[in-house]
């Protein structure tokens, strides 16, 4: 069952199912540059106004709009 990254539980590792940017190539290439693409593992480390996520060995701060485009399972 697919859900957006905004619905993820803290500290749980998920697999990115797809990135649904609605054709926004700039957003898609930005997320790809972070290592955020189908099949990659992602973990939400912290949630405040934005989400802190761990992808590979790096941590990123992403806003809820970006997190909504990331579909996980």
C-alpha positions as CSV (number, residue, x, y, z in Angstrom):
1,X,0.0,0.0,0.0
2,X,1.5,3.3,-1.1
3,X,1.4,6.5,1.0
4,X,3.2,9.8,0.9
5,X,6.3,10.5,3.0
6,X,4.2,12.9,5.1
7,X,2.4,9.8,6.5
8,X,5.6,8.0,7.4
9,X,6.3,7.0,11.0
10,X,9.5,8.3,12.6
11,X,12.5,6.0,12.5
12,X,10.9,3.4,10.2
13,X,12.8,2.5,6.9
14,X,10.6,2.7,3.8
15,X,11.2,2.0,0.2
16,X,10.5,4.8,-2.3
17,X,7.8,3.5,-4.7
18,X,7.8,6.5,-7.0
19,X,8.1,10.3,-7.1
20,X,4.9,11.9,-8.3
21,X,5.8,15.5,-9.2
22,X,3.0,16.0,-11.6
23,X,5.4,16.7,-14.5
24,X,7.5,19.2,-12.5
25,X,10.9,18.4,-14.0
26,X,12.8,20.8,-11.7
27,X,11.3,19.2,-8.6
28,X,12.0,15.7,-10.0
29,X,15.6,16.4,-10.9
30,X,16.1,18.0,-7.4
31,X,14.8,14.9,-5.7
32,X,16.8,12.6,-7.9
33,X,20.0,14.6,-7.1
34,X,19.3,13.8,-3.4
35,X,19.2,10.1,-4.2
36,X,15.4,10.1,-3.9
37,X,14.1,7.7,-6.6
38,X,12.2,4.5,-7.0
39,X,13.6,1.5,-5.1
40,X,15.8,3.6,-2.7
41,X,15.5,3.3,1.1
42,X,14.3,6.4,3.0
43,X,13.8,7.0,6.8
44,X,12.1,10.0,8.4
45,X,14.4,11.1,11.2
46,X,12.4,14.1,12.5
47,X,9.2,15.9,11.9
48,X,8.6,19.5,12.8
49,X,7.5,22.1,10.2
50,X,9.6,20.2,7.7
51,X,10.8,16.6,7.6
52,X,14.3,15.5,8.1
53,X,15.0,12.4,6.1
54,X,17.9,10.0,5.8
55,X,18.7,8.7,2.3
56,X,21.9,6.6,1.9
57,X,24.4,8.2,4.3
58,X,23.0,11.7,4.2
59,X,20.3,13.7,5.9
60,X,18.0,16.3,4.2
61,X,15.5,18.8,5.3
62,X,12.5,18.7,3.0
63,X,9.2,20.6,3.1
64,X,5.8,19.0,3.2
65,X,5.1,19.8,-0.5
66,X,8.1,17.8,-1.6
67,X,7.4,15.0,0.9
68,X,3.9,14.7,-0.5
69,X,5.4,13.9,-4.0
70,X,7.4,11.0,-2.5
71,X,5.3,7.8,-2.5
72,X,6.6,5.1,-0.2
73,X,5.7,1.6,0.8
